[in-house]
Structure formats: structure tokens, C-alpha cells
Amino acid sequence: MGNTAFFAVLIVLILGILYVMKSSDNPPETNIHQTPKEYIEMVEKRKAERISAEKAQQQASQGQPEKPSETQR
């Protein structure tokens, strides 16, 4: 009796996790069948996107003059 209850709870837990992963708004990009090479390429792509976004943000902030705060006049 104890083993069957454990396995039933385990199966429900696994199915619940899979359901949440599939139905989430931002599902993980990694695939269980992904090769190490594909994973490294994905990580490098994310890194390049992050760096370009940071550079664009820095250029946008440097192009705009700083506004004096209300305490400074």
C-alpha cells in the first residue's frame, strides 16, 4: 500500500511539473534532447544579445543630457 501511494504521488508530481512547463508564458528554451554543442551555441547567442542590448542602452543614456533632479537647480 505504501509503495503504490508513493508512486502515485510521484507520477502526479511529474505530470504537474510537465504541465506547468508546457503551459507557462515563458517556457525554457532548453530541450532535453539538445546536444552540448547546441546548448553552447544558444548560450553564446544569449550572451551576444545581452551585450548588444547593454551597449544600446548605454548609447541611449549617453546621448540624452541628464536632467537635474528637483533638489538640484
Rosetta constraint file for C-alpha pairs under 8 A:
AtomPair CA 1 CA 5 HARMONIC 6.38 0.50
AtomPair CA 2 CA 6 HARMONIC 6.28 0.50
AtomPair CA 3 CA 7 HARMONIC 6.23 0.50
AtomPair CA 4 CA 8 HARMONIC 6.04 0.50
AtomPair CA 5 CA 9 HARMONIC 6.19 0.50
AtomPair CA 6 CA 10 HARMONIC 6.11 0.50
AtomPair CA 7 CA 11 HARMONIC 6.05 0.50
AtomPair CA 8 CA 12 HARMONIC 6.23 0.50
AtomPair CA 9 CA 13 HARMONIC 6.06 0.50
AtomPair CA 10 CA 14 HARMONIC 6.20 0.50
AtomPair CA 11 CA 15 HARMONIC 6.12 0.50
AtomPair CA 12 CA 16 HARMONIC 6.01 0.50
AtomPair CA 13 CA 17 HARMONIC 6.25 0.50
AtomPair CA 14 CA 18 HARMONIC 6.25 0.50
AtomPair CA 15 CA 19 HARMONIC 6.08 0.50
AtomPair CA 16 CA 20 HARMONIC 6.23 0.50
AtomPair CA 17 CA 21 HARMONIC 6.21 0.50
AtomPair CA 18 CA 22 HARMONIC 6.19 0.50
AtomPair CA 19 CA 23 HARMONIC 6.03 0.50
AtomPair CA 20 CA 24 HARMONIC 5.82 0.50
AtomPair CA 21 CA 27 HARMONIC 6.00 0.50
AtomPair CA 21 CA 28 HARMONIC 7.50 0.50
AtomPair CA 22 CA 27 HARMONIC 6.59 0.50
AtomPair CA 23 CA 27 HARMONIC 7.64 0.50
AtomPair CA 30 CA 34 HARMONIC 7.01 0.50
AtomPair CA 30 CA 39 HARMONIC 7.37 0.50
AtomPair CA 34 CA 38 HARMONIC 6.18 0.50
AtomPair CA 34 CA 39 HARMONIC 6.53 0.50
AtomPair CA 35 CA 39 HARMONIC 6.31 0.50
AtomPair CA 36 CA 40 HARMONIC 6.18 0.50
AtomPair CA 37 CA 41 HARMONIC 6.22 0.50
AtomPair CA 38 CA 42 HARMONIC 6.17 0.50
AtomPair CA 39 CA 43 HARMONIC 6.23 0.50
AtomPair CA 40 CA 44 HARMONIC 6.16 0.50
AtomPair CA 41 CA 45 HARMONIC 6.12 0.50
AtomPair CA 42 CA 46 HARMONIC 6.26 0.50
AtomPair CA 43 CA 47 HARMONIC 6.18 0.50
AtomPair CA 44 CA 48 HARMONIC 6.17 0.50
AtomPair CA 45 CA 49 HARMONIC 6.22 0.50
AtomPair CA 46 CA 50 HARMONIC 6.11 0.50
AtomPair CA 47 CA 51 HARMONIC 6.17 0.50
AtomPair CA 48 CA 52 HARMONIC 6.16 0.50
AtomPair CA 49 CA 53 HARMONIC 6.10 0.50
AtomPair CA 50 CA 54 HARMONIC 6.17 0.50
AtomPair CA 51 CA 55 HARMONIC 6.21 0.50
AtomPair CA 52 CA 56 HARMONIC 6.16 0.50
AtomPair CA 53 CA 57 HARMONIC 6.16 0.50
AtomPair CA 54 CA 58 HARMONIC 6.16 0.50
AtomPair CA 55 CA 59 HARMONIC 6.14 0.50
AtomPair CA 56 CA 60 HARMONIC 6.11 0.50
AtomPair CA 57 CA 61 HARMONIC 6.17 0.50
AtomPair CA 58 CA 62 HARMONIC 6.08 0.50
AtomPair CA 59 CA 63 HARMONIC 6.05 0.50
AtomPair CA 60 CA 64 HARMONIC 6.56 0.50
AtomPair CA 61 CA 65 HARMONIC 7.90 0.50
AtomPair CA 68 CA 72 HARMONIC 5.81 0.50
AtomPair CA 68 CA 73 HARMONIC 6.80 0.50
AtomPair CA 69 CA 73 HARMONIC 7.61 0.50
